[in-house]
Amino acid sequence: MASHPHLPAAMESGRICAVAGQSQRHMEEWSGAYPGLFSAKPFDAALHSTVSMAMAFSGPWLTAEQLKMANKACLWAFGLDWLVDYVHTSSAEVRDLARRCLAVADGAEPDDGDDLARMLRDIREELTPAPAFRRLGAVWRDELQRMLEAMIREWDWKTSRVTPTLEEYLANADNHGFSFVFTCHWIHSGGPGAAAGLDRTREASGAVQRVMRLLNDLSSYERDVSWGGVNALLLGATHRELTQRVAVLAGEARELIGSVRDTDRGLADYLERQMDFCAGFYQVGEYWGRL
């Protein structure tokens, strides 16, 4: 049998997969703890597994405990997306959801039975004692608000049948949620000096988020059509044009990530590997299970 010299090292892959397995068990525990949020069929074992793999391969030097907040925040963002994209059927519901989340971010207690707000409260309480929260807490609050406002904006596009331009759509990439999840990981994994290079890190995160927005759309076109979502391929761009745009945006993101390496190499490597993992992952599938 011919050898394959470019295959990844099996031992290192095995260790990373073991970390992902530990993370998957964490995610299954959280799904059980917030049943009102994660009982629908699309939250299947494969979603837990693939999200855990994304985090483990993006930070292969990190333990499951160090990746715990990235996984928890990501699962929460999937729950939020599910409610906005599929469950809620009115603008009032979506805006009330955003109001409740921002109130919890500001310290309010969630209402009984509100598993989305309850999980966000728990995330906030886990992040608050972190040394990096003193400097990055306001960034966390801002990224949450930006994500919620972007989701409302997309909801309005969808329900009013307004077709945004591709540039408007990319400017609304906060609805993808990557930068919010990344900020949770940034706070959880960083020490007192984590905010060094804050502006450059946020700019790089936003650039990666735009790449991921389009990568996701290239993979999820059929699901977005089925769920009634907005997708870049529904805005007049062809698959080839979007693929070319992804390449340009990825190049811009790598330049910005390079500037982050001056202050935090691990964070920069994590950003770049997240982007590259998703580029490979979305060639084959997506995270959501079937309805």
Residue, then its C-alpha position, 0 to 999 in steps of 0.5 A: m500500500a502506498s504511503h501518504p506523507h501528508l497525513p496528520a500524525a495519528m498520535e497527536s490526532g488521537r490526543i486531540c480527539a480525546v479532548a473533543g470527546q471530553s468536551q462532547r460529554h460536557m455539551e451533553e451535560w449542558s443540553g440536559a441541564y437546559p432541556g427547554l433549549f436543546s430538546a429539538k432534533p437538530f441538537d443531536a449527538a453529531l452537533h455536540s461532536t462536531v462543535s467539540m472537534a472544531m474547538a479541540f482542533s483549533g486549540p490542540w494545545l488546550t485541555a477540555e477544561q480550557l476549551k470549556m467556555a468556548n464550547k458552552a458559549c457556542l452551544w448557547a449561540f446555537g440555541l439562540d439561533w434556533l429560537v430566532d431562525y425557527v421557533h419564534t414567529s413574530s418580531a415582538e418575540v425576537r425583540d423580547l428575546a434580545r431584551r431578556c438576554l441583555a438584561v441578564a448580561d447586565g446582572a438581572e436574574p432570568d425568568d422561571g423557565d427561560d433556559l436561554a437566559r438562564m444559560l447566559r446567566d450561568i456563562r456570565e457568572e463563570l466569566t466574571p471571576a476570570p482575571a481578564f473580565r475586568r478589562l474584557g467584560a465590556v467587550w463581552r457585553d458589546e459583542l452580545q449586543r452586536m450579535l442580537e442586533a444583527m439577528i434582529r436586522e436579519w429577521d427584519w430582512k427576512t420578514s419584510r422581504v427586503t433583499p440586502t446587498l452582499e456588502e450589507y449582508l457581510a456588514n451584518a456578520d455579527n449574526h453568525g455569533f463567532s466573535f461573541v463565542f470567541t470573546c467568551h473563550w478569550i476571557h476564560s483562557g486569558g490572564p490579567g494581560a489578556a486585553a493587550g492588543l485589544d483593538r487588533t484582536r477584535e478586528a481580527s475576530g471580525a475578519v474571521q467571522r466574515v469568512m465563517r459567515l460565507l463558508n457557512d452559507l456555502s454549506s447551508y444553502e439547502r437548509d436556509v431555503s427550507w428554514g426560510g433563512v437569509n443566505a448569501l447565495l440568495l442575494g444574487a452571487t454565484h457559488r464561484e463568486l462567493t468562493q472567490r470572495v472567501a479567499v480574499l476575506a481569508g487573506e485579509a483575516r490572516e494579515l490581521i491575525g499576524s498583527v495579533r501574534d505580536t501580543d498573543r501567539g496562542l490567541a492568534d493561532y486559535l483564530e487562524r485554526q478556527m477559520d481553517f478548520c471551518a473551511g475544511f469542515y464546510q466542504v463536507g457538511e454542517y453542524w445542525g442535525r435534521l429536523 
